Amino acid sequence: MRPMKLVFLLAFFVTTASVLGCVPQLAVPLLAEDKSAIAPNPSFDKMKTLDGAWVGNMLDGGKEYPATTRFTMVSDGSALMSWLGEGTPYEMVTIFHMDGPRLMATHYCAAHNQPRMVATPGGDPNRVAFKFKDGTNIGPNDGHMQEVVFIFDGPDHHIQEWTSMDNHGKLSTGRFDFRRKK
């Protein structure tokens, strides 16, 4: 059996066993053997501080709307999963993860496309900016998210600025202001 098939088979076995309440002692160490090393990254460490639920508002086109977001560490701490507008028809998920030395964001958009963005180097430790790299389901003239910036203002407040490009190349930015949900 090829190693990858074995890993998937073991993952299925452990998941099933966990649900049934009986995780074999041998299966868990076998799953952990082929982990990739994750290089330290100050921007990813900053993003990880968002873990939890947040409430606030969105300012778009001069109007203000209530907004929610939630972040959860997943995949043994190798990825940060984010929901924006969870439970609404416009719910979007973004997964932040390392790709070698680069911090990436894959955004699963309500526009039915998946832009991938890369964190850009910056001098401000309280600001993490991601710029468009490429994406799936994005044609040459299709609108898509072009960038997102996270601005950290203490442990219980952050701002997200999402910039989209329409199918004519025009950029517009929606600003979210969030406070940690108590």
C-alpha positions as MATLAB code, in Angstrom:
seq = 'MRPMKLVFLLAFFVTTASVLGCVPQLAVPLLAEDKSAIAPNPSFDKMKTLDGAWVGNMLDGGKEYPATTRFTMVSDGSALMSWLGEGTPYEMVTIFHMDGPRLMATHYCAAHNQPRMVATPGGDPNRVAFKFKDGTNIGPNDGHMQEVVFIFDGPDHHIQEWTSMDNHGKLSTGRFDFRRKK';
ca = [
       0.000    0.000    0.000;
       1.367    3.453   -0.917;
       2.194    5.767    2.053;
      -0.460    8.387    1.161;
      -3.212    5.768    0.945;
      -2.085    4.438    4.316;
      -2.294    7.924    5.863;
      -5.825    8.440    4.509;
      -6.874    4.979    5.654;
      -5.441    5.605    9.123;
      -7.096    9.034    9.299;
     -10.454    7.440    8.454;
      -9.863    4.694   11.010;
      -8.885    7.124   13.788;
     -11.816    9.452   13.010;
     -14.254    6.558   13.061;
     -12.702    5.157   16.227;
     -12.827    8.590   17.889;
     -16.530    8.905   17.151;
     -17.066    5.484   18.674;
     -14.912    6.439   21.676;
     -12.054    3.985   21.127;
      -8.892    5.508   19.603;
      -6.202    2.836   19.342;
      -2.877    3.900   20.858;
      -0.923    2.834   17.758;
      -2.890    4.785   15.129;
      -2.348    8.292   16.525;
       1.512    8.213   16.423;
       1.449    6.771   12.891;
      -0.586    9.731   11.658;
       1.896   12.189   13.149;
       5.012   10.733   11.477;
       4.786   12.607    8.152;
       4.127   16.152    9.397;
       5.686   19.025    7.483;
       7.783   21.496    9.382;
       6.140   24.904    9.726;
       8.637   27.741    9.613;
       8.169   30.421   12.270;
       6.364   33.425   10.842;
       5.462   36.591   12.832;
       2.497   37.371   10.557;
       1.003   33.897   11.006;
       1.586   34.157   14.761;
      -0.294   37.480   14.717;
      -3.168   35.969   12.706;
      -3.442   33.106   15.223;
      -4.348   35.646   17.948;
      -7.708   36.092   16.183;
      -8.838   32.624   17.349;
     -12.393   33.072   18.665;
     -15.693   34.784   17.814;
     -16.030   38.457   16.848;
     -18.924   40.882   16.333;
     -19.015   44.290   14.736;
     -20.066   46.083   11.610;
     -19.199   46.466    7.973;
     -18.972   49.787    6.172;
     -19.569   49.410    2.447;
     -20.654   52.061   -0.014;
     -21.325   54.552    2.789;
     -23.730   52.188    4.589;
     -23.166   50.264    7.809;
     -24.270   46.645    8.351;
     -23.941   44.274   11.330;
     -21.201   41.675   10.813;
     -19.730   38.604   12.484;
     -16.580   36.573   12.014;
     -15.031   33.558   13.696;
     -11.533   32.063   13.622;
     -10.485   28.542   14.625;
      -7.114   26.813   14.498;
      -7.440   23.557   12.524;
      -5.274   20.779   11.096;
      -3.076   20.352   14.173;
      -2.396   24.095   14.358;
      -1.108   24.361   10.791;
      -4.051   26.413    9.488;
      -6.373   29.143   10.719;
      -9.925   28.866    9.402;
     -12.091   31.972    9.269;
     -15.818   32.396    8.636;
     -17.185   35.778    7.611;
     -20.972   36.145    7.783;
     -21.350   32.598    9.053;
     -24.816   31.133    8.517;
     -25.875   33.799    5.992;
     -26.299   33.363    2.218;
     -23.068   35.379    1.825;
     -20.999   33.236    4.189;
     -17.355   33.051    3.146;
     -14.494   30.954    4.453;
     -10.821   31.843    4.330;
      -8.002   29.503    5.302;
      -4.652   30.978    6.331;
      -1.656   28.651    6.170;
       2.056   28.541    5.512;
       3.449   27.527    2.130;
       7.128   27.118    2.924;
       8.204   30.568    4.149;
       5.117   32.360    2.737;
       1.854   32.983    4.577;
      -1.057   32.284    2.231;
      -4.798   32.948    2.369;
      -7.263   30.969    0.254;
     -10.632   32.733    0.210;
     -13.730   30.668   -0.620;
     -15.915   33.503   -1.834;
     -19.700   33.799   -2.089;
     -18.957   34.856   -5.701;
     -18.129   31.154   -6.316;
     -14.420   31.707   -6.870;
     -11.340   31.039   -4.752;
      -8.683   33.750   -4.848;
      -5.348   32.873   -3.285;
      -3.422   35.695   -1.668;
       0.093   35.982   -0.241;
       1.068   38.036    2.815;
       3.319   40.895    1.804;
       6.259   42.012    3.928;
       5.645   45.133    5.932;
       7.204   47.103    8.726;
       4.116   47.341   10.954;
       3.759   44.289   13.254;
       0.074   45.169   13.814;
      -0.821   44.993   10.128;
      -0.945   41.903    7.912;
      -1.700   42.509    4.230;
      -2.452   39.801    1.649;
      -2.235   40.499   -2.105;
      -3.790   38.482   -4.946;
      -1.572   35.723   -6.354;
      -3.956   33.593   -8.397;
      -7.217   31.732   -7.993;
      -9.653   29.162   -9.248;
     -12.919   29.814  -11.083;
     -11.658   33.284  -12.042;
     -11.796   34.114  -15.743;
      -9.742   36.894  -17.371;
     -12.461   39.517  -16.797;
     -14.129   38.105  -13.678;
     -14.359   40.137  -10.504;
     -12.626   38.757   -7.415;
     -11.084   39.677   -4.084;
      -7.815   41.425   -4.791;
      -6.475   41.943   -1.278;
      -7.290   41.836    2.412;
      -5.602   43.762    5.207;
      -5.897   42.923    8.905;
      -5.206   45.779   11.315;
      -4.721   44.769   14.951;
      -5.651   47.221   17.682;
      -5.090   45.230   20.868;
      -6.200   41.680   21.718;
      -9.944   42.411   21.496;
     -10.236   44.673   18.437;
      -9.260   44.320   14.792;
     -10.210   45.748   11.414;
     -10.431   43.893    8.113;
     -10.289   45.745    4.805;
     -11.388   43.575    1.871;
     -10.675   45.010   -1.588;
     -12.442   43.515   -4.570;
     -11.904   44.099   -8.248;
     -14.995   44.147  -10.458;
     -15.096   42.786  -14.012;
     -14.019   46.221  -15.341;
     -10.910   46.412  -13.147;
     -12.414   48.906  -10.683;
     -11.389   48.410   -7.031;
     -13.671   48.900   -4.035;
     -12.988   48.256   -0.357;
     -15.329   47.069    2.375;
     -14.196   47.765    5.934;
     -15.113   45.505    8.861;
     -14.637   46.658   12.460;
     -14.691   43.776   14.968;
     -14.587   43.384   18.737;
     -14.003   40.044   20.418;
     -17.286   38.470   21.481;
     -17.417   38.119   25.267;
];
